[in-house]
Amino acid sequence: MMGLLKKMEPEIQRALPATMRSERMIRLALTAFRANPNLKKADPATFIAAVMQSSQLGLEPNTAMQEAFIIPRKNNGRMEATFQIGYRGILKLAHNTRQYQSVYAEQVYTEDRFEYELGLHKKLIHVPAHLPKGEPKYYYAVYHLVNGGYDFVVWSQAKVNIHANRFSAALKNKKSTPWTTNFDSMAKKTVLLDLLKYAPKSIEFSAIVIDNTVKKDVDAEPEKVIIDMEPVSEEPAPKEQQEGNAFEYAFGPEPPMTEGGW
């Protein structure tokens, strides 16, 4: 794998933003490769493709920042390495457009004060309770643009559940999935993606949000990339995944707030 990555280094550097270096991307890719036994079983070409996808978007894979992940999955009996964008990766791509003052998602609990109106003059008010109780009843995502524009979307928990059951094969089959281990993060990611479909975006970001595609090579046609669904696996997950570290990090635990959003 070291040899393959070094051979592809010129292409990786071409794909990366000017502020990132191929040496670091290769080092991160090798760390991910060595850390997961199933990635070593994957078709090497799929691993290189995943590295190229991560490079093109300028997202570092399998780090504590949880921007993106290279994870194994079985497809028709064949182990593949799959690029998966994380929740923070989506936020980073939004901020990289330099059009957003802030972008974030939240959950609303029963005792929160929550009001919203659509129509000609959209309005949203959320005052969290001092001590949240019960399950969230709504999830919403908001963006504020540098030019003063803004928008938001609100989904009820029922709508999120319908979405999860429609698109998650693992949930239907009662298998381990982020929808059962980290529902709030998955719900926030879902409403955020819905919001950003019609928000200002770069060309690369538009392809990710609207078509779920990204190029695997500088001159290649775009390929599908997983951003809202968990990988399908035909074999038990490694211990670290069963404990929630791998599947949950694919969507990230709830990130801390920082100035200007997450």
Phi and psi in degrees as a GROMACS rama.xvg file:
@    title "Ramachandran Plot"
@    xaxis  label "Phi"
@    yaxis  label "Psi"
@TYPE xy
-57.1916  -43.8477  MET-2
-63.5564  -41.4217  GLY-3
-65.1139  -42.8758  LEU-4
-66.534  -39.899  LEU-5
-65.4304  -36.7559  LYS-6
-64.2452  -35.6368  LYS-7
-88.1369  -0.557968  MET-8
-54.8316  -42.632  GLU-9
-59.5777  -39.3209  PRO-10
-69.6864  -37.856  GLU-11
-62.3717  -43.757  ILE-12
-64.3606  -38.3371  GLN-13
-62.8088  -35.5905  ARG-14
-77.3372  -30.609  ALA-15
-70.9823  151.422  LEU-16
-61.6081  160.277  PRO-17
-62.2013  -24.3666  ALA-18
-84.8241  -3.10491  THR-19
-115.975  148.351  MET-20
-111.826  145.502  ARG-21
-64.264  -32.0822  SER-22
-59.1452  -42.2897  GLU-23
-69.8287  -41.9762  ARG-24
-60.5701  -42.5188  MET-25
-65.1051  -40.0474  ILE-26
-63.7652  -42.6604  ARG-27
-65.2971  -40.2976  LEU-28
-63.6217  -43.2295  ALA-29
-65.0189  -37.9029  LEU-30
-61.8512  -43.7239  THR-31
-64.1747  -40.5146  ALA-32
-63.5218  -44.2466  PHE-33
-72.943  -26.2393  ARG-34
-81.4352  -19.2156  ALA-35
-122.415  111.678  ASN-36
-58.1069  -32.7587  PRO-37
-70.9403  -26.8111  ASN-38
-67.1351  -30.6859  LEU-39
-69.7024  -22.1627  LYS-40
-86.8524  -13.126  LYS-41
-74.8943  155.273  ALA-42
-57.1747  121.16  ASP-43
-55.3612  -32.8595  PRO-44
-62.8549  -35.2012  ALA-45
-71.6583  -31.5243  THR-46
-68.4767  -44.737  PHE-47
-61.5222  -39.876  ILE-48
-62.3229  -40.3388  ALA-49
-64.7855  -39.143  ALA-50
-63.5327  -40.3549  VAL-51
-65.4615  -38.9009  MET-52
-63.2132  -44.792  GLN-53
-63.0964  -39.3454  SER-54
-65.23  -44.1475  SER-55
-61.6408  -34.4752  GLN-56
-86.2166  -8.57512  LEU-57
70.7169  31.6699  GLY-58
-112.167  130.405  LEU-59
-82.0115  125.968  GLU-60
-84.2385  144.816  PRO-61
55.3376  45.1673  ASN-62
-115.289  175.112  THR-63
-65.1169  -19.7451  ALA-64
-73.2135  -19.243  MET-65
57.3065  43.2387  GLN-66
-80.6089  -37.6086  GLU-67
-158.404  165.167  ALA-68
-144.69  142.942  PHE-69
-108.872  113.769  ILE-70
-130.839  153.691  ILE-71
-87.25  150.431  PRO-72
-154.086  154.841  ARG-73
-95.1718  134.956  LYS-74
-132.431  107.987  ASN-75
55.3105  43.7729  ASN-76
79.5952  2.00635  GLY-77
-113.226  125.503  ARG-78
-75.8185  130.321  MET-79
-128.946  150.756  GLU-80
-91.4419  133.383  ALA-81
-124.316  132.655  THR-82
-81.5852  132.768  PHE-83
-134.901  122.629  GLN-84
-79.6243  141.524  ILE-85
-96.1622  171.334  GLY-86
-58.6686  -45.9093  TYR-87
-68.4567  -27.8784  ARG-88
-64.4613  -40.2556  GLY-89
-62.0215  -44.3111  ILE-90
-63.6805  -39.1595  LEU-91
-63.5244  -43.4164  LYS-92
-62.9373  -35.9633  LEU-93
-64.9537  -47.8589  ALA-94
-67.1388  -28.4143  HIS-95
-65.3371  -19.2428  ASN-96
-72.1502  -16.9266  THR-97
63.1713  20.8952  ARG-98
-105.631  -7.63872  GLN-99
-109.014  128.839  TYR-100
-78.8803  -39.0999  GLN-101
-159.2  154.239  SER-102
-153.074  131.795  VAL-103
-163.078  169.864  TYR-104
-134.985  152.276  ALA-105
-142.702  161.736  GLU-106
-111.206  152.526  GLN-107
-119.449  125.063  VAL-108
-96.0762  166.4  TYR-109
-56.1236  -41.1194  THR-110
-91.2085  2.92135  GLU-111
-70.8136  151.617  ASP-112
-86.3291  118.99  ARG-113
-142.165  122.859  PHE-114
-138.251  142.265  GLU-115
-150.705  149.573  TYR-116
-133.107  141.942  GLU-117
-105.711  -163.779  LEU-118
98.357  -152.562  GLY-119
-68.2935  -32.1787  LEU-120
-127.534  94.8186  HIS-121
-73.7731  142.439  LYS-122
-144.202  141.665  LYS-123
-141.563  128.152  LEU-124
-127.268  127.663  ILE-125
-137.94  115.143  HIS-126
-117.388  102.946  VAL-127
-64.7616  146.238  PRO-128
-68.9626  154.678  ALA-129
-64.1619  -32.4525  HIS-130
-133.522  97.5208  LEU-131
-58.7451  139.266  PRO-132
-129.539  146.755  LYS-133
73.9325  -163.554  GLY-134
-91.5478  149.532  GLU-135
-59.6645  144.334  PRO-136
-105.872  -19.9001  LYS-137
-139.566  156.697  TYR-138
-131.863  141.211  TYR-139
-143.504  157.261  TYR-140
-129.953  145.297  ALA-141
-136.515  143.07  VAL-142
-132.797  147.968  TYR-143
-122.504  128.335  HIS-144
-89.6349  157.874  LEU-145
-60.0998  -33.244  VAL-146
-82.0513  4.01096  ASN-147
101.206  -12.7629  GLY-148
-70.7497  159.467  GLY-149
-157.499  165.005  TYR-150
-162.479  165.944  ASP-151
-154.868  160.431  PHE-152
-132.85  149.62  VAL-153
-128.486  130.172  VAL-154
-120.566  137.037  TRP-155
-75.0958  160.848  SER-156
-60.8844  -35.0071  GLN-157
-61.8295  -41.5789  ALA-158
-66.0257  -39.2984  LYS-159
-63.4308  -41.6392  VAL-160
-62.8694  -39.7082  ASN-161
-62.2955  -44.0011  ILE-162
-60.8983  -46.6302  HIS-163
-61.8395  -45.1933  ALA-164
-70.104  -24.7829  ASN-165
-76.972  -38.7786  ARG-166
-106.999  -10.1195  PHE-167
-103.738  104.336  SER-168
-65.1217  -37.2516  ALA-169
-64.0231  -37.8597  ALA-170
-65.7953  -41.6457  LEU-171
-61.5003  -37.6792  LYS-172
-90.758  8.30397  ASN-173
58.7813  40.8304  LYS-174
-103.173  169.878  LYS-175
-62.2024  128.939  SER-176
-154.58  151.051  THR-177
-59.4248  -23.0966  PRO-178
-66.7523  -22.092  TRP-179
-100.549  -28.6354  THR-180
-94.3177  -23.2848  THR-181
-149.711  58.612  ASN-182
-59.9781  -43.6006  PHE-183
-60.9284  -43.0643  ASP-184
-65.3071  -39.6764  SER-185
-64.7556  -40.9967  MET-186
-64.7275  -42.8474  ALA-187
-62.9998  -41.1843  LYS-188
-63.1832  -38.6729  LYS-189
-64.7566  -46.9532  THR-190
-70.0261  -32.3379  VAL-191
-64.6185  -43.6637  LEU-192
-63.6339  -38.8726  LEU-193
-63.0335  -42.0037  ASP-194
-63.3169  -43.7875  LEU-195
-78.8598  -6.68704  LEU-196
-57.9307  -34.0937  LYS-197
-115.976  14.0061  TYR-198
-91.9309  162.593  ALA-199
-59.401  135.987  PRO-200
-147.493  157.342  LYS-201
-76.0485  170.436  SER-202
-60.773  -46.7637  ILE-203
-64.1946  -40.5429  GLU-204
-67.3481  -36.9534  PHE-205
-61.2855  -42.1779  SER-206
-63.2037  -39.6992  ALA-207
-65.2079  -50.0995  ILE-208
-74.8943  -39.1949  VAL-209
-87.1048  -45.6612  ILE-210
-108.302  -6.94803  ASP-211
56.9964  37.6367  ASN-212
-122.02  156.45  THR-213
-157.373  148.833  VAL-214
-73.4387  139.89  LYS-215
-91.9017  -15.2318  LYS-216
-139.224  158.597  ASP-217
-58.0061  -39.7749  VAL-218
-108.44  13.3516  ASP-219
-89.7487  166.394  ALA-220
-73.7346  150.438  GLU-221
-63.2584  146.171  PRO-222
-120.265  157.152  GLU-223
-63.9644  143.918  LYS-224
-135.236  140.061  VAL-225
-79.0888  124.455  ILE-226
-131.303  -13.4154  ILE-227
-132.846  1.68166  ASP-228
-128.111  145.967  MET-229
-77.4459  152.955  GLU-230
-66.3041  146.083  PRO-231
-92.4251  126.244  VAL-232
-125.568  139.487  SER-233
-98.2777  4.32096  GLU-234
-134.997  158.6  GLU-235
-57.7429  143.828  PRO-236
-72.5139  151.642  ALA-237
-56.8983  162.097  PRO-238
-55.253  -42.5844  LYS-239
-65.0131  -29.7766  GLU-240
-74.2255  -40.127  GLN-241
-61.7734  -30.2299  GLN-242
-81.9495  -1.36051  GLU-243
100.14  -7.29053  GLY-244
-71.5157  -39.6312  ASN-245
-86.2411  -51.1469  ALA-246
-66.3009  -38.4343  PHE-247
-73.0505  -33.8957  GLU-248
-70.4217  -17.4951  TYR-249
-63.7675  -22.9899  ALA-250
-119.701  -12.9917  PHE-251
83.928  135.643  GLY-252
-65.6034  163.946  PRO-253
-57.9867  116.652  GLU-254
-74.8003  152.903  PRO-255
-72.6328  150.665  PRO-256
-72.9966  141.706  MET-257
-133.12  171.672  THR-258
-58.9143  128.481  GLU-259
85.5671  13.5417  GLY-260
109.469  -168.12  GLY-261
